[in-house]
Amino acid sequence: MRSKLSSISFILFLIAVVSYLVTLLGLEKFLIIAVLCSAAGFVIALFSKSGMYKTISLFGNGIVIFIAILIPFVVTTFFWNRP
């Protein structure tokens, strides 16, 4: 069962990357799909069996979360403080 979790996490990572790329093309509604899939994939990867898929999923989902949530939060909070 734990080996299937790593495959599910990897598939969620691929869905998140595709959704985020569609978001970059101008369809902003796909951003929430990318973030939710990435967050779910990250949590599932924490409980999965150790291996290549787990490593790729943890790193990839972490990068998607970092780019989609943390960087905009830091920029709008600390650097863009005036309208």
Secondary structure by P-SEA (a helix, b strand, c coil): caaaaaaaaaaaaaaaaaaaaaaaaccccaaaaaaaaaaaaaaaaaaccccaaaaaaaaaaaaaaaaacaaaaaaaccccccc
